[in-house]
């Protein structure tokens, strides 16, 4: 059986995506708001009465994969609906909640966020996140990694630091992001296909000869030059 | 001193600030590996208080923070949850791992189609009126519920009216609610 192209794979994903079917009208929903980019519907299995799902009309699996203009628009709509959700539900407030990945509770791989009406004594989740779950040495290591990565990534995103990496910086970044490095090493073609669709990675690899970088990364790993 | 300044100063003293710019700052926390709280530099309390630019900015920071959890710590998922601890808007970015023991889910209810439609109408109506949560009035603790004190539909569909006493109660509760999420 011939391998599917990426376009064919996406068509298949969309054909099986329940939220794409809600957007197209194939599945029924109770709409709250709609424009060209997003659709907001009543959640049929809410934590609280009046819970709304805000989803993109286009199929994007996760928050980081949203195009920049869609990203900005989604949160403006969520902001503008937040007061209405509380008022329409006779609640005291609204809580925004996003799950990315099954371990976080994302049940449909199509980006969506919840606007959850909150009221006194509603007993809903997350009123207490655990404290002290990370060992001090791991916390210190996390601080080092996050401080470095966020400063560079967000500095480039917001244009406060030069927005291109040199090769050495990219190697360093790969060492600090083992999941990305592993993907590049084990599935180079998949990485190259995914790259233009991921705004954050596209920013990182802006101006980089990706094929040449992959070859150098592989050679570096083979010679034991990188760290894991 | 503003509350957000107090939070910033404490995080700075504890050396737990992992990112900051003119719009927001992120504080490393320990509910899971890579957990952080992202605060605005301004004294925003509700999402509806945010300007367009600041809103996009703080969610970009949270999104990048979430991506770090995947890329650097091999998290299996991430939750981004709005939190208004201490009267200040905050986004908890919580990397999730298999069997991490964190419970952020809920027992789903199953409202009838009629209930959904009725509430949807109310939300659309409020949206058309431009309802906000204490926009421009974050320090007073005013809320939509307090502002909508001239009646509404409760969870049973019954007409409900709110007296000025209940408005005061709402204001007091508002203080309690937004403080009790750690």
Interface residues (C-beta under 8 A of the other chain):
Chain A: X30 X31 X32 X33 X42 X44 X45 X46 X47 X48 X49 X50 X52 X63 X64 X71 X72 X75 X76 X78 X79 X80 X81 X82 X83 X84 X85 X86 X87 X88 X89 X90 X91 X92 X93 X94 X95 X96 X97 X98 X99 X100 X101 X102 X103 X104 X105 X106 X118 X120 X124 X125 X126 X127 X128 X129 X130 X131 X132 X133 X134 X138 X139 X142 X143 X145 X146 X147 X149 X150 X151 X153 X154 X157 X158 X160 X176 X177 X178 X179 X180 X200
Chain B: X15 X16 X18 X19 X21 X26 X28 X29 X30 X31 X32 X33 X34 X35 X36 X46 X47 X48 X50 X52 X55 X56 X57 X59 X60 X61 X63 X64 X65 X66 X67 X68 X70 X71 X72 X73 X74 X75 X76 X77 X78 X79 X80 X81 X82 X83 X84 X92 X94 X96 X97 X98 X100 X101 X102 X103 X104 X105 X106 X107 X108 X109 X110 X111 X113 X115 X116 X117 X119 X120 X121 X122 X123 X124 X125 X126 X127 X129 X130 X131 X132 X133 X135 X143 X144 X145 X147 X148 X152 X153 X154 X155 X160 X170 X173 X174 X176 X177 X178 X180 X181 X182
